[in-house]
Amino acid sequence: MNQHRIARIEGSAGARRHFRFFDYLMAAFVAILLLSNLIGAAKLTNVGGYTFGAGILFFPVSYVLGDVLTEVYGYAHARRCVWVGFFALLFMAFMSFVVVAMPPSDGWGCASSGDPRFAEIVAKTSAGAVCQTTYDSVFGSTWRIVIASVTAFWAGEFVNSFVLARMKVWTGGKYLFTRTWGSTIFGQAVDSALFYPIAFLGTWQTADVIHVMFTNWALKVIWEIVLTPVTYAVVGFLKQHEGVDVFDTDISFSPFASAEDA
């Protein structure tokens, strides 16, 4: 099999370089981030007697992609993805607020309005009123949850990328699993420590906030560990085809630095 030569380059060189697969990874990263918040976050499920938010099944994949982006393309490119995801989340929240707030048409039909269980309510109000209620329950969100989600994502992802980039230099590029696990432990800890108190403290019992915060953090870390073979396969494929291995020894780790600042 033909093997591509992998050259070591420093972070400043990587920051200014165009990569073949980077745009696809960034698109996948943002898509999973938005979909896990838009679809998964709205549903509470119970499997085997354990209740959890369905979004936890897919949201950690964005952290795996964040690990891949930092490992393969360097901190500067990962920083760009975090900012793109951050502004995408803000726009999603703004669009949801505007669309949900718009008054529904009385004749608007949906699955709920056609459900025989809601026929009496539809008769007393309108199909649009029933659909608006279900629509709001899925796409509506409180200001606290929006702030919590955006803040936790921003801080958690930057911590994740920083830890992985620094550990890569410390380990000389060896032992990939140590930095993917380590970065997720710290990144998800920051994410959970910010999201749950900001979103639910004062609304939920304090003990429940702490319990969910720790259990969801543990589940996300376990997810990262389970997906380790996938991470190795993707990282190996990308490094071979991009032909480089980026080490962040000479860049600024400030979230606000530009590519020119490296």
Secondary structure as a PSIPRED ss2 file (coil, helix, strand):
# PSIPRED VFORMAT (PSIPRED V4.0)

   1 M C   1.000  0.000  0.000
   2 N C   1.000  0.000  0.000
   3 Q C   1.000  0.000  0.000
   4 H C   1.000  0.000  0.000
   5 R C   1.000  0.000  0.000
   6 I C   1.000  0.000  0.000
   7 A E   0.000  0.000  1.000
   8 R E   0.000  0.000  1.000
   9 I E   0.000  0.000  1.000
  10 E E   0.000  0.000  1.000
  11 G H   0.000  1.000  0.000
  12 S H   0.000  1.000  0.000
  13 A H   0.000  1.000  0.000
  14 G H   0.000  1.000  0.000
  15 A H   0.000  1.000  0.000
  16 R C   1.000  0.000  0.000
  17 R C   1.000  0.000  0.000
  18 H C   1.000  0.000  0.000
  19 F C   1.000  0.000  0.000
  20 R C   1.000  0.000  0.000
  21 F C   1.000  0.000  0.000
  22 F H   0.000  1.000  0.000
  23 D H   0.000  1.000  0.000
  24 Y H   0.000  1.000  0.000
  25 L H   0.000  1.000  0.000
  26 M H   0.000  1.000  0.000
  27 A H   0.000  1.000  0.000
  28 A H   0.000  1.000  0.000
  29 F H   0.000  1.000  0.000
  30 V H   0.000  1.000  0.000
  31 A H   0.000  1.000  0.000
  32 I H   0.000  1.000  0.000
  33 L H   0.000  1.000  0.000
  34 L H   0.000  1.000  0.000
  35 L H   0.000  1.000  0.000
  36 S H   0.000  1.000  0.000
  37 N H   0.000  1.000  0.000
  38 L H   0.000  1.000  0.000
  39 I C   1.000  0.000  0.000
  40 G H   0.000  1.000  0.000
  41 A H   0.000  1.000  0.000
  42 A H   0.000  1.000  0.000
  43 K C   1.000  0.000  0.000
  44 L E   0.000  0.000  1.000
  45 T E   0.000  0.000  1.000
  46 N E   0.000  0.000  1.000
  47 V E   0.000  0.000  1.000
  48 G C   1.000  0.000  0.000
  49 G C   1.000  0.000  0.000
  50 Y E   0.000  0.000  1.000
  51 T E   0.000  0.000  1.000
  52 F E   0.000  0.000  1.000
  53 G E   0.000  0.000  1.000
  54 A H   0.000  1.000  0.000
  55 G H   0.000  1.000  0.000
  56 I H   0.000  1.000  0.000
  57 L H   0.000  1.000  0.000
  58 F C   1.000  0.000  0.000
  59 F H   0.000  1.000  0.000
  60 P H   0.000  1.000  0.000
  61 V H   0.000  1.000  0.000
  62 S H   0.000  1.000  0.000
  63 Y H   0.000  1.000  0.000
  64 V H   0.000  1.000  0.000
  65 L H   0.000  1.000  0.000
  66 G H   0.000  1.000  0.000
  67 D H   0.000  1.000  0.000
  68 V H   0.000  1.000  0.000
  69 L H   0.000  1.000  0.000
  70 T H   0.000  1.000  0.000
  71 E H   0.000  1.000  0.000
  72 V H   0.000  1.000  0.000
  73 Y H   0.000  1.000  0.000
  74 G C   1.000  0.000  0.000
  75 Y H   0.000  1.000  0.000
  76 A H   0.000  1.000  0.000
  77 H H   0.000  1.000  0.000
  78 A H   0.000  1.000  0.000
  79 R H   0.000  1.000  0.000
  80 R H   0.000  1.000  0.000
  81 C H   0.000  1.000  0.000
  82 V H   0.000  1.000  0.000
  83 W H   0.000  1.000  0.000
  84 V H   0.000  1.000  0.000
  85 G H   0.000  1.000  0.000
  86 F H   0.000  1.000  0.000
  87 F H   0.000  1.000  0.000
  88 A H   0.000  1.000  0.000
  89 L H   0.000  1.000  0.000
  90 L H   0.000  1.000  0.000
  91 F H   0.000  1.000  0.000
  92 M H   0.000  1.000  0.000
  93 A H   0.000  1.000  0.000
  94 F H   0.000  1.000  0.000
  95 M H   0.000  1.000  0.000
  96 S H   0.000  1.000  0.000
  97 F H   0.000  1.000  0.000
  98 V H   0.000  1.000  0.000
  99 V H   0.000  1.000  0.000
 100 V H   0.000  1.000  0.000
 101 A H   0.000  1.000  0.000
 102 M C   1.000  0.000  0.000
 103 P C   1.000  0.000  0.000
 104 P C   1.000  0.000  0.000
 105 S C   1.000  0.000  0.000
 106 D C   1.000  0.000  0.000
 107 G C   1.000  0.000  0.000
 108 W C   1.000  0.000  0.000
 109 G C   1.000  0.000  0.000
 110 C C   1.000  0.000  0.000
 111 A C   1.000  0.000  0.000
 112 S C   1.000  0.000  0.000
 113 S C   1.000  0.000  0.000
 114 G C   1.000  0.000  0.000
 115 D C   1.000  0.000  0.000
 116 P H   0.000  1.000  0.000
 117 R H   0.000  1.000  0.000
 118 F H   0.000  1.000  0.000
 119 A H   0.000  1.000  0.000
 120 E H   0.000  1.000  0.000
 121 I H   0.000  1.000  0.000
 122 V H   0.000  1.000  0.000
 123 A H   0.000  1.000  0.000
 124 K H   0.000  1.000  0.000
 125 T C   1.000  0.000  0.000
 126 S C   1.000  0.000  0.000
 127 A H   0.000  1.000  0.000
 128 G H   0.000  1.000  0.000
 129 A H   0.000  1.000  0.000
 130 V H   0.000  1.000  0.000
 131 C H   0.000  1.000  0.000
 132 Q H   0.000  1.000  0.000
 133 T H   0.000  1.000  0.000
 134 T H   0.000  1.000  0.000
 135 Y H   0.000  1.000  0.000
 136 D H   0.000  1.000  0.000
 137 S H   0.000  1.000  0.000
 138 V H   0.000  1.000  0.000
 139 F H   0.000  1.000  0.000
 140 G C   1.000  0.000  0.000
 141 S C   1.000  0.000  0.000
 142 T C   1.000  0.000  0.000
 143 W H   0.000  1.000  0.000
 144 R H   0.000  1.000  0.000
 145 I H   0.000  1.000  0.000
 146 V H   0.000  1.000  0.000
 147 I H   0.000  1.000  0.000
 148 A H   0.000  1.000  0.000
 149 S H   0.000  1.000  0.000
 150 V H   0.000  1.000  0.000
 151 T H   0.000  1.000  0.000
 152 A H   0.000  1.000  0.000
 153 F H   0.000  1.000  0.000
 154 W H   0.000  1.000  0.000
 155 A H   0.000  1.000  0.000
 156 G H   0.000  1.000  0.000
 157 E H   0.000  1.000  0.000
 158 F H   0.000  1.000  0.000
 159 V H   0.000  1.000  0.000
 160 N H   0.000  1.000  0.000
 161 S H   0.000  1.000  0.000
 162 F H   0.000  1.000  0.000
 163 V H   0.000  1.000  0.000
 164 L H   0.000  1.000  0.000
 165 A H   0.000  1.000  0.000
 166 R H   0.000  1.000  0.000
 167 M H   0.000  1.000  0.000
 168 K H   0.000  1.000  0.000
 169 V H   0.000  1.000  0.000
 170 W H   0.000  1.000  0.000
 171 T C   1.000  0.000  0.000
 172 G C   1.000  0.000  0.000
 173 G C   1.000  0.000  0.000
 174 K C   1.000  0.000  0.000
 175 Y C   1.000  0.000  0.000
 176 L H   0.000  1.000  0.000
 177 F H   0.000  1.000  0.000
 178 T H   0.000  1.000  0.000
 179 R H   0.000  1.000  0.000
 180 T H   0.000  1.000  0.000
 181 W H   0.000  1.000  0.000
 182 G H   0.000  1.000  0.000
 183 S H   0.000  1.000  0.000
 184 T H   0.000  1.000  0.000
 185 I H   0.000  1.000  0.000
 186 F H   0.000  1.000  0.000
 187 G H   0.000  1.000  0.000
 188 Q H   0.000  1.000  0.000
 189 A H   0.000  1.000  0.000
 190 V H   0.000  1.000  0.000
 191 D H   0.000  1.000  0.000
 192 S H   0.000  1.000  0.000
 193 A H   0.000  1.000  0.000
 194 L H   0.000  1.000  0.000
 195 F H   0.000  1.000  0.000
 196 Y H   0.000  1.000  0.000
 197 P H   0.000  1.000  0.000
 198 I H   0.000  1.000  0.000
 199 A H   0.000  1.000  0.000
 200 F H   0.000  1.000  0.000
 201 L E   0.000  0.000  1.000
 202 G C   1.000  0.000  0.000
 203 T C   1.000  0.000  0.000
 204 W E   0.000  0.000  1.000
 205 Q C   1.000  0.000  0.000
 206 T H   0.000  1.000  0.000
 207 A H   0.000  1.000  0.000
 208 D H   0.000  1.000  0.000
 209 V H   0.000  1.000  0.000
 210 I H   0.000  1.000  0.000
 211 H H   0.000  1.000  0.000
 212 V H   0.000  1.000  0.000
 213 M H   0.000  1.000  0.000
 214 F H   0.000  1.000  0.000
 215 T H   0.000  1.000  0.000
 216 N H   0.000  1.000  0.000
 217 W H   0.000  1.000  0.000
 218 A H   0.000  1.000  0.000
 219 L H   0.000  1.000  0.000
 220 K H   0.000  1.000  0.000
 221 V H   0.000  1.000  0.000
 222 I H   0.000  1.000  0.000
 223 W H   0.000  1.000  0.000
 224 E H   0.000  1.000  0.000
 225 I H   0.000  1.000  0.000
 226 V H   0.000  1.000  0.000
 227 L C   1.000  0.000  0.000
 228 T H   0.000  1.000  0.000
 229 P H   0.000  1.000  0.000
 230 V H   0.000  1.000  0.000
 231 T H   0.000  1.000  0.000
 232 Y H   0.000  1.000  0.000
 233 A H   0.000  1.000  0.000
 234 V H   0.000  1.000  0.000
 235 V H   0.000  1.000  0.000
 236 G H   0.000  1.000  0.000
 237 F H   0.000  1.000  0.000
 238 L H   0.000  1.000  0.000
 239 K H   0.000  1.000  0.000
 240 Q H   0.000  1.000  0.000
 241 H H   0.000  1.000  0.000
 242 E H   0.000  1.000  0.000
 243 G C   1.000  0.000  0.000
 244 V E   0.000  0.000  1.000
 245 D E   0.000  0.000  1.000
 246 V E   0.000  0.000  1.000
 247 F E   0.000  0.000  1.000
 248 D C   1.000  0.000  0.000
 249 T C   1.000  0.000  0.000
 250 D C   1.000  0.000  0.000
 251 I C   1.000  0.000  0.000
 252 S C   1.000  0.000  0.000
 253 F C   1.000  0.000  0.000
 254 S C   1.000  0.000  0.000
 255 P C   1.000  0.000  0.000
 256 F C   1.000  0.000  0.000
 257 A C   1.000  0.000  0.000
 258 S C   1.000  0.000  0.000
 259 A C   1.000  0.000  0.000
 260 E C   1.000  0.000  0.000
 261 D C   1.000  0.000  0.000
 262 A C   1.000  0.000  0.000
